[in-house]
Amino acid sequence: MKRATLAKRKRAAKYMESLTPAEHRVLAHLIQGKSAKEIGRALGRSPFTVSNHTRKIFLAFGTNSRATILAMFVVPLDEI
């Protein structure tokens, strides 16, 4: 595994510690690429509540991009 990927994973682990259990559940669905509406349906929450959790996740990870968060959890194909 490349150093950059390892560093991203270590940062992700650090950020994960600051999330609430509800935010962890939302994050699991975000990583799967689901929309707020889909996540809300799966978790029995409103899309507004999911959006609030998503904003808090973005703050914890220091980003406003789902793609950036996803990149911390996915190993690029050229590293497999």
PyMOL Python script that loads the backbone (N, CA, C, O; Angstrom):
from pymol import cmd

cmd.read_pdbstr("""\
ATOM      1  N   MET A   1       0.846  -1.172   0.000  1.00  0.00           N
ATOM      2  CA  MET A   1       0.000   0.000   0.000  1.00  0.00           C
ATOM      3  C   MET A   1       0.896   1.241   0.000  1.00  0.00           C
ATOM      4  O   MET A   1       1.882   1.294   0.735  1.00  0.00           O
ATOM      5  N   LYS A   2       0.563   2.215  -0.803  1.00  0.00           N
ATOM      6  CA  LYS A   2       1.361   3.431  -0.897  1.00  0.00           C
ATOM      7  C   LYS A   2       1.236   4.260   0.373  1.00  0.00           C
ATOM      8  O   LYS A   2       0.243   4.175   1.095  1.00  0.00           O
ATOM      9  N   ARG A   3       2.265   5.062   0.629  1.00  0.00           N
ATOM     10  CA  ARG A   3       2.274   5.904   1.829  1.00  0.00           C
ATOM     11  C   ARG A   3       1.084   6.847   1.882  1.00  0.00           C
ATOM     12  O   ARG A   3       0.481   7.028   2.939  1.00  0.00           O
ATOM     13  N   ALA A   4       0.740   7.450   0.744  1.00  0.00           N
ATOM     14  CA  ALA A   4      -0.374   8.411   0.715  1.00  0.00           C
ATOM     15  C   ALA A   4      -1.672   7.742   1.144  1.00  0.00           C
ATOM     16  O   ALA A   4      -2.458   8.320   1.895  1.00  0.00           O
ATOM     17  N   THR A   5      -1.893   6.525   0.664  1.00  0.00           N
ATOM     18  CA  THR A   5      -3.113   5.797   1.027  1.00  0.00           C
ATOM     19  C   THR A   5      -3.101   5.448   2.505  1.00  0.00           C
ATOM     20  O   THR A   5      -4.122   5.570   3.181  1.00  0.00           O
ATOM     21  N   LEU A   6      -1.967   5.021   3.004  1.00  0.00           N
ATOM     22  CA  LEU A   6      -1.843   4.687   4.420  1.00  0.00           C
ATOM     23  C   LEU A   6      -2.099   5.925   5.281  1.00  0.00           C
ATOM     24  O   LEU A   6      -2.778   5.843   6.304  1.00  0.00           O
ATOM     25  N   ALA A   7      -1.561   7.057   4.871  1.00  0.00           N
ATOM     26  CA  ALA A   7      -1.772   8.303   5.619  1.00  0.00           C
ATOM     27  C   ALA A   7      -3.249   8.686   5.623  1.00  0.00           C
ATOM     28  O   ALA A   7      -3.773   9.125   6.646  1.00  0.00           O
ATOM     29  N   LYS A   8      -3.924   8.521   4.483  1.00  0.00           N
ATOM     30  CA  LYS A   8      -5.356   8.829   4.408  1.00  0.00           C
ATOM     31  C   LYS A   8      -6.147   7.934   5.346  1.00  0.00           C
ATOM     32  O   LYS A   8      -7.072   8.390   6.018  1.00  0.00           O
ATOM     33  N   ARG A   9      -5.785   6.672   5.392  1.00  0.00           N
ATOM     34  CA  ARG A   9      -6.496   5.734   6.269  1.00  0.00           C
ATOM     35  C   ARG A   9      -6.273   6.069   7.742  1.00  0.00           C
ATOM     36  O   ARG A   9      -7.196   5.958   8.548  1.00  0.00           O
ATOM     37  N   LYS A  10      -5.056   6.477   8.097  1.00  0.00           N
ATOM     38  CA  LYS A  10      -4.779   6.848   9.481  1.00  0.00           C
ATOM     39  C   LYS A  10      -5.576   8.091   9.873  1.00  0.00           C
ATOM     40  O   LYS A  10      -6.114   8.165  10.977  1.00  0.00           O
ATOM     41  N   ARG A  11      -5.650   9.076   8.959  1.00  0.00           N
ATOM     42  CA  ARG A  11      -6.449  10.277   9.237  1.00  0.00           C
ATOM     43  C   ARG A  11      -7.912   9.907   9.390  1.00  0.00           C
ATOM     44  O   ARG A  11      -8.592  10.412  10.283  1.00  0.00           O
ATOM     45  N   ALA A  12      -8.399   9.035   8.530  1.00  0.00           N
ATOM     46  CA  ALA A  12      -9.801   8.611   8.596  1.00  0.00           C
ATOM     47  C   ALA A  12     -10.089   7.960   9.943  1.00  0.00           C
ATOM     48  O   ALA A  12     -11.130   8.222  10.546  1.00  0.00           O
ATOM     49  N   ALA A  13      -9.188   7.122  10.417  1.00  0.00           N
ATOM     50  CA  ALA A  13      -9.387   6.461  11.710  1.00  0.00           C
ATOM     51  C   ALA A  13      -9.454   7.493  12.830  1.00  0.00           C
ATOM     52  O   ALA A  13     -10.260   7.360  13.751  1.00  0.00           O
ATOM     53  N   LYS A  14      -8.608   8.521  12.753  1.00  0.00           N
ATOM     54  CA  LYS A  14      -8.611   9.585  13.758  1.00  0.00           C
ATOM     55  C   LYS A  14      -9.943  10.336  13.728  1.00  0.00           C
ATOM     56  O   LYS A  14     -10.524  10.610  14.778  1.00  0.00           O
ATOM     57  N   TYR A  15     -10.422  10.666  12.542  1.00  0.00           N
ATOM     58  CA  TYR A  15     -11.671  11.416  12.410  1.00  0.00           C
ATOM     59  C   TYR A  15     -12.856  10.586  12.885  1.00  0.00           C
ATOM     60  O   TYR A  15     -13.808  11.127  13.446  1.00  0.00           O
ATOM     61  N   MET A  16     -12.803   9.273  12.663  1.00  0.00           N
ATOM     62  CA  MET A  16     -13.895   8.383  13.049  1.00  0.00           C
ATOM     63  C   MET A  16     -14.155   8.441  14.556  1.00  0.00           C
ATOM     64  O   MET A  16     -15.295   8.299  14.997  1.00  0.00           O
ATOM     65  N   GLU A  17     -13.111   8.647  15.331  1.00  0.00           N
ATOM     66  CA  GLU A  17     -13.246   8.678  16.786  1.00  0.00           C
ATOM     67  C   GLU A  17     -14.166   9.791  17.269  1.00  0.00           C
ATOM     68  O   GLU A  17     -14.775   9.672  18.332  1.00  0.00           O
ATOM     69  N   SER A  18     -14.272  10.875  16.495  1.00  0.00           N
ATOM     70  CA  SER A  18     -15.071  12.022  16.926  1.00  0.00           C
ATOM     71  C   SER A  18     -16.544  11.921  16.522  1.00  0.00           C
ATOM     72  O   SER A  18     -17.347  12.778  16.892  1.00  0.00           O
ATOM     73  N   LEU A  19     -16.898  10.887  15.771  1.00  0.00           N
ATOM     74  CA  LEU A  19     -18.277  10.760  15.291  1.00  0.00           C
ATOM     75  C   LEU A  19     -19.171  10.063  16.321  1.00  0.00           C
ATOM     76  O   LEU A  19     -18.725   9.201  17.079  1.00  0.00           O
ATOM     77  N   THR A  20     -20.434  10.462  16.323  1.00  0.00           N
ATOM     78  CA  THR A  20     -21.433   9.806  17.171  1.00  0.00           C
ATOM     79  C   THR A  20     -21.856   8.495  16.509  1.00  0.00           C
ATOM     80  O   THR A  20     -21.570   8.285  15.331  1.00  0.00           O
ATOM     81  N   PRO A  21     -22.528   7.614  17.242  1.00  0.00           N
ATOM     82  CA  PRO A  21     -23.018   6.374  16.627  1.00  0.00           C
ATOM     83  C   PRO A  21     -23.936   6.639  15.423  1.00  0.00           C
ATOM     84  O   PRO A  21     -23.858   5.934  14.417  1.00  0.00           O
ATOM     85  N   ALA A  22     -24.792   7.643  15.526  1.00  0.00           N
ATOM     86  CA  ALA A  22     -25.682   7.971  14.399  1.00  0.00           C
ATOM     87  C   ALA A  22     -24.884   8.432  13.192  1.00  0.00           C
ATOM     88  O   ALA A  22     -25.211   8.077  12.059  1.00  0.00           O
ATOM     89  N   GLU A  23     -23.838   9.220  13.423  1.00  0.00           N
ATOM     90  CA  GLU A  23     -22.991   9.689  12.325  1.00  0.00           C
ATOM     91  C   GLU A  23     -22.223   8.527  11.701  1.00  0.00           C
ATOM     92  O   GLU A  23     -21.995   8.517  10.491  1.00  0.00           O
ATOM     93  N   HIS A  24     -21.823   7.551  12.511  1.00  0.00           N
ATOM     94  CA  HIS A  24     -21.168   6.349  11.976  1.00  0.00           C
ATOM     95  C   HIS A  24     -22.104   5.607  11.025  1.00  0.00           C
ATOM     96  O   HIS A  24     -21.687   5.150   9.961  1.00  0.00           O
ATOM     97  N   ARG A  25     -23.366   5.493  11.418  1.00  0.00           N
ATOM     98  CA  ARG A  25     -24.334   4.793  10.562  1.00  0.00           C
ATOM     99  C   ARG A  25     -24.529   5.541   9.248  1.00  0.00           C
ATOM    100  O   ARG A  25     -24.595   4.924   8.185  1.00  0.00           O
ATOM    101  N   VAL A  26     -24.620   6.864   9.318  1.00  0.00           N
ATOM    102  CA  VAL A  26     -24.772   7.661   8.095  1.00  0.00           C
ATOM    103  C   VAL A  26     -23.523   7.527   7.228  1.00  0.00           C
ATOM    104  O   VAL A  26     -23.627   7.363   6.013  1.00  0.00           O
ATOM    105  N   LEU A  27     -22.354   7.594   7.839  1.00  0.00           N
ATOM    106  CA  LEU A  27     -21.099   7.467   7.095  1.00  0.00           C
ATOM    107  C   LEU A  27     -21.032   6.147   6.340  1.00  0.00           C
ATOM    108  O   LEU A  27     -20.582   6.109   5.195  1.00  0.00           O
ATOM    109  N   ALA A  28     -21.473   5.071   6.971  1.00  0.00           N
ATOM    110  CA  ALA A  28     -21.455   3.759   6.306  1.00  0.00           C
ATOM    111  C   ALA A  28     -22.258   3.798   5.014  1.00  0.00           C
ATOM    112  O   ALA A  28     -21.873   3.178   4.023  1.00  0.00           O
ATOM    113  N   HIS A  29     -23.363   4.516   5.020  1.00  0.00           N
ATOM    114  CA  HIS A  29     -24.187   4.629   3.813  1.00  0.00           C
ATOM    115  C   HIS A  29     -23.583   5.620   2.814  1.00  0.00           C
ATOM    116  O   HIS A  29     -23.673   5.414   1.603  1.00  0.00           O
ATOM    117  N   LEU A  30     -22.970   6.687   3.315  1.00  0.00           N
ATOM    118  CA  LEU A  30     -22.316   7.654   2.422  1.00  0.00           C
ATOM    119  C   LEU A  30     -21.224   6.972   1.600  1.00  0.00           C
ATOM    120  O   LEU A  30     -21.074   7.224   0.405  1.00  0.00           O
ATOM    121  N   ILE A  31     -20.478   6.115   2.260  1.00  0.00           N
ATOM    122  CA  ILE A  31     -19.383   5.411   1.586  1.00  0.00           C
ATOM    123  C   ILE A  31     -19.921   4.514   0.471  1.00  0.00           C
ATOM    124  O   ILE A  31     -19.224   4.239  -0.506  1.00  0.00           O
ATOM    125  N   GLN A  32     -21.158   4.065   0.625  1.00  0.00           N
ATOM    126  CA  GLN A  32     -21.784   3.243  -0.416  1.00  0.00           C
ATOM    127  C   GLN A  32     -22.351   4.096  -1.547  1.00  0.00           C
ATOM    128  O   GLN A  32     -22.858   3.562  -2.534  1.00  0.00           O
ATOM    129  N   GLY A  33     -22.267   5.426  -1.409  1.00  0.00           N
ATOM    130  CA  GLY A  33     -22.722   6.325  -2.459  1.00  0.00           C
ATOM    131  C   GLY A  33     -24.209   6.638  -2.422  1.00  0.00           C
ATOM    132  O   GLY A  33     -24.766   7.116  -3.411  1.00  0.00           O
ATOM    133  N   LYS A  34     -24.853   6.377  -1.302  1.00  0.00           N
ATOM    134  CA  LYS A  34     -26.288   6.619  -1.207  1.00  0.00           C
ATOM    135  C   LYS A  34     -26.592   8.095  -0.970  1.00  0.00           C
ATOM    136  O   LYS A  34     -25.797   8.821  -0.374  1.00  0.00           O
ATOM    137  N   SER A  35     -27.754   8.523  -1.448  1.00  0.00           N
ATOM    138  CA  SER A  35     -28.208   9.897  -1.252  1.00  0.00           C
ATOM    139  C   SER A  35     -28.802  10.054   0.145  1.00  0.00           C
ATOM    140  O   SER A  35     -29.054   9.066   0.833  1.00  0.00           O
ATOM    141  N   ALA A  36     -29.025  11.308   0.562  1.00  0.00           N
ATOM    142  CA  ALA A  36     -29.631  11.571   1.869  1.00  0.00           C
ATOM    143  C   ALA A  36     -31.009  10.929   1.960  1.00  0.00           C
ATOM    144  O   ALA A  36     -31.388  10.410   3.010  1.00  0.00           O
ATOM    145  N   LYS A  37     -31.744  10.962   0.881  1.00  0.00           N
ATOM    146  CA  LYS A  37     -33.080  10.369   0.867  1.00  0.00           C
ATOM    147  C   LYS A  37     -32.999   8.845   1.055  1.00  0.00           C
ATOM    148  O   LYS A  37     -33.772   8.268   1.819  1.00  0.00           O
ATOM    149  N   GLU A  38     -32.057   8.202   0.350  1.00  0.00           N
ATOM    150  CA  GLU A  38     -31.882   6.753   0.476  1.00  0.00           C
ATOM    151  C   GLU A  38     -31.413   6.369   1.880  1.00  0.00           C
ATOM    152  O   GLU A  38     -31.871   5.380   2.453  1.00  0.00           O
ATOM    153  N   ILE A  39     -30.495   7.165   2.421  1.00  0.00           N
ATOM    154  CA  ILE A  39     -29.981   6.887   3.762  1.00  0.00           C
ATOM    155  C   ILE A  39     -31.100   7.056   4.785  1.00  0.00           C
ATOM    156  O   ILE A  39     -31.262   6.231   5.684  1.00  0.00           O
ATOM    157  N   GLY A  40     -31.855   8.115   4.641  1.00  0.00           N
ATOM    158  CA  GLY A  40     -32.967   8.356   5.547  1.00  0.00           C
ATOM    159  C   GLY A  40     -33.961   7.216   5.548  1.00  0.00           C
ATOM    160  O   GLY A  40     -34.431   6.781   6.599  1.00  0.00           O
ATOM    161  N   ARG A  41     -34.272   6.739   4.363  1.00  0.00           N
ATOM    162  CA  ARG A  41     -35.199   5.614   4.241  1.00  0.00           C
ATOM    163  C   ARG A  41     -34.630   4.372   4.930  1.00  0.00           C
ATOM    164  O   ARG A  41     -35.353   3.665   5.632  1.00  0.00           O
ATOM    165  N   ALA A  42     -33.354   4.109   4.732  1.00  0.00           N
ATOM    166  CA  ALA A  42     -32.720   2.918   5.314  1.00  0.00           C
ATOM    167  C   ALA A  42     -32.629   2.995   6.839  1.00  0.00           C
ATOM    168  O   ALA A  42     -32.741   1.978   7.524  1.00  0.00           O
ATOM    169  N   LEU A  43     -32.426   4.209   7.370  1.00  0.00           N
ATOM    170  CA  LEU A  43     -32.228   4.372   8.805  1.00  0.00           C
ATOM    171  C   LEU A  43     -33.487   4.834   9.543  1.00  0.00           C
ATOM    172  O   LEU A  43     -33.483   4.958  10.768  1.00  0.00           O
ATOM    173  N   GLY A  44     -34.543   5.085   8.804  1.00  0.00           N
ATOM    174  CA  GLY A  44     -35.766   5.554   9.442  1.00  0.00           C
ATOM    175  C   GLY A  44     -35.659   6.989   9.944  1.00  0.00           C
ATOM    176  O   GLY A  44     -36.250   7.346  10.962  1.00  0.00           O
ATOM    177  N   ARG A  45     -34.907   7.798   9.227  1.00  0.00           N
ATOM    178  CA  ARG A  45     -34.699   9.206   9.570  1.00  0.00           C
ATOM    179  C   ARG A  45     -35.102  10.070   8.396  1.00  0.00           C
ATOM    180  O   ARG A  45     -35.201   9.591   7.267  1.00  0.00           O
ATOM    181  N   SER A  46     -35.334  11.345   8.664  1.00  0.00           N
ATOM    182  CA  SER A  46     -35.671  12.257   7.579  1.00  0.00           C
ATOM    183  C   SER A  46     -34.398  12.620   6.810  1.00  0.00           C
ATOM    184  O   SER A  46     -33.304  12.585   7.374  1.00  0.00           O
ATOM    185  N   PRO A  47     -34.532  12.966   5.531  1.00  0.00           N
ATOM    186  CA  PRO A  47     -33.361  13.415   4.769  1.00  0.00           C
ATOM    187  C   PRO A  47     -32.704  14.638   5.412  1.00  0.00           C
ATOM    188  O   PRO A  47     -31.491  14.816   5.311  1.00  0.00           O
ATOM    189  N   PHE A  48     -33.509  15.483   6.078  1.00  0.00           N
ATOM    190  CA  PHE A  48     -32.958  16.656   6.762  1.00  0.00           C
ATOM    191  C   PHE A  48     -32.019  16.226   7.888  1.00  0.00           C
ATOM    192  O   PHE A  48     -30.933  16.785   8.037  1.00  0.00           O
ATOM    193  N   THR A  49     -32.429  15.242   8.674  1.00  0.00           N
ATOM    194  CA  THR A  49     -31.585  14.724   9.761  1.00  0.00           C
ATOM    195  C   THR A  49     -30.307  14.123   9.189  1.00  0.00           C
ATOM    196  O   THR A  49     -29.219  14.339   9.723  1.00  0.00           O
ATOM    197  N   VAL A  50     -30.441  13.371   8.107  1.00  0.00           N
ATOM    198  CA  VAL A  50     -29.270  12.777   7.455  1.00  0.00           C
ATOM    199  C   VAL A  50     -28.326  13.882   6.969  1.00  0.00           C
ATOM    200  O   VAL A  50     -27.109  13.770   7.116  1.00  0.00           O
ATOM    201  N   SER A  51     -28.884  14.938   6.395  1.00  0.00           N
ATOM    202  CA  SER A  51     -28.062  16.063   5.923  1.00  0.00           C
ATOM    203  C   SER A  51     -27.318  16.722   7.084  1.00  0.00           C
ATOM    204  O   SER A  51     -26.160  17.113   6.939  1.00  0.00           O
ATOM    205  N   ASN A  52     -27.982  16.846   8.234  1.00  0.00           N
ATOM    206  CA  ASN A  52     -27.308  17.406   9.414  1.00  0.00           C
ATOM    207  C   ASN A  52     -26.140  16.526   9.838  1.00  0.00           C
ATOM    208  O   ASN A  52     -25.057  17.030  10.135  1.00  0.00           O
ATOM    209  N   HIS A  53     -26.354  15.224   9.868  1.00  0.00           N
ATOM    210  CA  HIS A  53     -25.268  14.297  10.214  1.00  0.00           C
ATOM    211  C   HIS A  53     -24.142  14.385   9.183  1.00  0.00           C
ATOM    212  O   HIS A  53     -22.962  14.355   9.532  1.00  0.00           O
ATOM    213  N   THR A  54     -24.522  14.493   7.918  1.00  0.00           N
ATOM    214  CA  THR A  54     -23.520  14.590   6.855  1.00  0.00           C
ATOM    215  C   THR A  54     -22.662  15.842   7.032  1.00  0.00           C
ATOM    216  O   THR A  54     -21.444  15.787   6.858  1.00  0.00           O
ATOM    217  N   ARG A  55     -23.281  16.959   7.373  1.00  0.00           N
ATOM    218  CA  ARG A  55     -22.516  18.194   7.605  1.00  0.00           C
ATOM    219  C   ARG A  55     -21.527  18.004   8.755  1.00  0.00           C
ATOM    220  O   ARG A  55     -20.381  18.446   8.674  1.00  0.00           O
ATOM    221  N   LYS A  56     -21.973  17.349   9.819  1.00  0.00           N
ATOM    222  CA  LYS A  56     -21.078  17.111  10.953  1.00  0.00           C
ATOM    223  C   LYS A  56     -19.933  16.176  10.569  1.00  0.00           C
ATOM    224  O   LYS A  56     -18.806  16.346  11.033  1.00  0.00           O
ATOM    225  N   ILE A  57     -20.220  15.203   9.734  1.00  0.00           N
ATOM    226  CA  ILE A  57     -19.173  14.294   9.237  1.00  0.00           C
ATOM    227  C   ILE A  57     -18.172  15.085   8.405  1.00  0.00           C
ATOM    228  O   ILE A  57     -16.962  14.914   8.560  1.00  0.00           O
ATOM    229  N   PHE A  58     -18.664  15.943   7.531  1.00  0.00           N
ATOM    230  CA  PHE A  58     -17.774  16.782   6.720  1.00  0.00           C
ATOM    231  C   PHE A  58     -16.884  17.646   7.614  1.00  0.00           C
ATOM    232  O   PHE A  58     -15.689  17.784   7.352  1.00  0.00           O
ATOM    233  N   LEU A  59     -17.459  18.224   8.663  1.00  0.00           N
ATOM    234  CA  LEU A  59     -16.662  19.035   9.587  1.00  0.00           C
ATOM    235  C   LEU A  59     -15.582  18.192  10.261  1.00  0.00           C
ATOM    236  O   LEU A  59     -14.435  18.623  10.375  1.00  0.00           O
ATOM    237  N   ALA A  60     -15.947  16.999  10.705  1.00  0.00           N
ATOM    238  CA  ALA A  60     -14.982  16.121  11.371  1.00  0.00           C
ATOM    239  C   ALA A  60     -13.828  15.755  10.447  1.00  0.00           C
ATOM    240  O   ALA A  60     -12.678  15.666  10.877  1.00  0.00           O
ATOM    241  N   PHE A  61     -14.147  15.543   9.169  1.00  0.00           N
ATOM    242  CA  PHE A  61     -13.124  15.138   8.205  1.00  0.00           C
ATOM    243  C   PHE A  61     -12.449  16.336   7.540  1.00  0.00           C
ATOM    244  O   PHE A  61     -11.505  16.167   6.768  1.00  0.00           O
ATOM    245  N   GLY A  62     -12.927  17.544   7.836  1.00  0.00           N
ATOM    246  CA  GLY A  62     -12.315  18.747   7.278  1.00  0.00           C
ATOM    247  C   GLY A  62     -12.522  18.892   5.788  1.00  0.00           C
ATOM    248  O   GLY A  62     -11.632  19.356   5.075  1.00  0.00           O
ATOM    249  N   THR A  63     -13.693  18.497   5.312  1.00  0.00           N
ATOM    250  CA  THR A  63     -13.977  18.578   3.884  1.00  0.00           C
ATOM    251  C   THR A  63     -15.449  18.895   3.682  1.00  0.00           C
ATOM    252  O   THR A  63     -16.231  18.901   4.634  1.00  0.00           O
ATOM    253  N   ASN A  64     -15.818  19.157   2.441  1.00  0.00           N
ATOM    254  CA  ASN A  64     -17.227  19.300   2.096  1.00  0.00           C
ATOM    255  C   ASN A  64     -17.547  18.427   0.891  1.00  0.00           C
ATOM    256  O   ASN A  64     -18.462  18.705   0.116  1.00  0.00           O
ATOM    257  N   SER A  65     -16.769  17.373   0.762  1.00  0.00           N
ATOM    258  CA  SER A  65     -16.868  16.513  -0.413  1.00  0.00           C
ATOM    259  C   SER A  65     -17.015  15.044  -0.019  1.00  0.00           C
ATOM    260  O   SER A  65     -16.219  14.502   0.748  1.00  0.00           O
ATOM    261  N   ARG A  66     -18.040  14.429  -0.559  1.00  0.00           N
ATOM    262  CA  ARG A  66     -18.208  12.984  -0.354  1.00  0.00           C
ATOM    263  C   ARG A  66     -17.045  12.226  -0.980  1.00  0.00           C
ATOM    264  O   ARG A  66     -16.595  11.211  -0.448  1.00  0.00           O
ATOM    265  N   ALA A  67     -16.564  12.724  -2.106  1.00  0.00           N
ATOM    266  CA  ALA A  67     -15.472  12.054  -2.814  1.00  0.00           C
ATOM    267  C   ALA A  67     -14.206  12.003  -1.962  1.00  0.00           C
ATOM    268  O   ALA A  67     -13.497  10.997  -1.968  1.00  0.00           O
ATOM    269  N   THR A  68     -13.920  13.072  -1.234  1.00  0.00           N
ATOM    270  CA  THR A  68     -12.736  13.099  -0.375  1.00  0.00           C
ATOM    271  C   THR A  68     -12.856  12.071   0.736  1.00  0.00           C
ATOM    272  O   THR A  68     -11.901  11.358   1.043  1.00  0.00           O
ATOM    273  N   ILE A  69     -14.038  12.000   1.336  1.00  0.00           N
ATOM    274  CA  ILE A  69     -14.255  11.012   2.394  1.00  0.00           C
ATOM    275  C   ILE A  69     -14.137   9.604   1.825  1.00  0.00           C
ATOM    276  O   ILE A  69     -13.489   8.743   2.421  1.00  0.00           O
ATOM    277  N   LEU A  70     -14.748   9.372   0.699  1.00  0.00           N
ATOM    278  CA  LEU A  70     -14.688   8.059   0.064  1.00  0.00           C
ATOM    279  C   LEU A  70     -13.249   7.657  -0.227  1.00  0.00           C
ATOM    280  O   LEU A  70     -12.876   6.499  -0.036  1.00  0.00           O
ATOM    281  N   ALA A  71     -12.441   8.602  -0.687  1.00  0.00           N
ATOM    282  CA  ALA A  71     -11.040   8.312  -1.020  1.00  0.00           C
ATOM    283  C   ALA A  71     -10.250   7.834   0.195  1.00  0.00           C
ATOM    284  O   ALA A  71      -9.252   7.128   0.047  1.00  0.00           O
ATOM    285  N   MET A  72     -10.688   8.215   1.393  1.00  0.00           N
ATOM    286  CA  MET A  72      -9.981   7.777   2.598  1.00  0.00           C
ATOM    287  C   MET A  72     -10.251   6.313   2.931  1.00  0.00           C
ATOM    288  O   MET A  72      -9.509   5.698   3.697  1.00  0.00           O
ATOM    289  N   PHE A  73     -11.313   5.760   2.356  1.00  0.00           N
ATOM    290  CA  PHE A  73     -11.707   4.395   2.689  1.00  0.00           C
ATOM    291  C   PHE A  73     -11.513   3.400   1.544  1.00  0.00           C
ATOM    292  O   PHE A  73     -11.656   2.194   1.745  1.00  0.00           O
ATOM    293  N   VAL A  74     -11.198   3.882   0.376  1.00  0.00           N
ATOM    294  CA  VAL A  74     -11.088   3.016  -0.794  1.00  0.00           C
ATOM    295  C   VAL A  74      -9.643   2.946  -1.253  1.00  0.00           C
ATOM    296  O   VAL A  74      -8.962   3.968  -1.344  1.00  0.00           O
ATOM    297  N   VAL A  75      -9.184   1.757  -1.538  1.00  0.00           N
ATOM    298  CA  VAL A  75      -7.834   1.568  -2.058  1.00  0.00           C
ATOM    299  C   VAL A  75      -7.889   1.727  -3.574  1.00  0.00           C
ATOM    300  O   VAL A  75      -8.660   1.027  -4.232  1.00  0.00           O
ATOM    301  N   PRO A  76      -7.084   2.637  -4.149  1.00  0.00           N
ATOM    302  CA  PRO A  76      -7.071   2.787  -5.605  1.00  0.00           C
ATOM    303  C   PRO A  76      -6.712   1.471  -6.300  1.00  0.00           C
ATOM    304  O   PRO A  76      -5.937   0.674  -5.772  1.00  0.00           O
ATOM    305  N   LEU A  77      -7.275   1.257  -7.476  1.00  0.00           N
ATOM    306  CA  LEU A  77      -7.054   0.012  -8.218  1.00  0.00           C
ATOM    307  C   LEU A  77      -5.583  -0.233  -8.512  1.00  0.00           C
ATOM    308  O   LEU A  77      -5.153  -1.385  -8.560  1.00  0.00           O
ATOM    309  N   ASP A  78      -4.805   0.821  -8.708  1.00  0.00           N
ATOM    310  CA  ASP A  78      -3.396   0.612  -9.038  1.00  0.00           C
ATOM    311  C   ASP A  78      -2.572   0.162  -7.826  1.00  0.00           C
ATOM    312  O   ASP A  78      -1.376  -0.099  -7.955  1.00  0.00           O
ATOM    313  N   GLU A  79      -3.200   0.072  -6.661  1.00  0.00           N
ATOM    314  CA  GLU A  79      -2.497  -0.394  -5.471  1.00  0.00           C
ATOM    315  C   GLU A  79      -2.895  -1.798  -5.064  1.00  0.00           C
ATOM    316  O   GLU A  79      -2.405  -2.307  -4.056  1.00  0.00           O
ATOM    317  N   ILE A  80      -3.775  -2.435  -5.826  1.00  0.00           N
ATOM    318  CA  ILE A  80      -4.224  -3.793  -5.488  1.00  0.00           C
ATOM    319  C   ILE A  80      -3.263  -4.808  -6.084  1.00  0.00           C
ATOM    320  O   ILE A  80      -3.456  -6.012  -5.919  1.00  0.00           O
TER     321      ILE A  80
END
""", "prot")
cmd.dss("prot")
cmd.show_as("cartoon", "prot")
cmd.util.cbc("prot")
cmd.orient("prot")
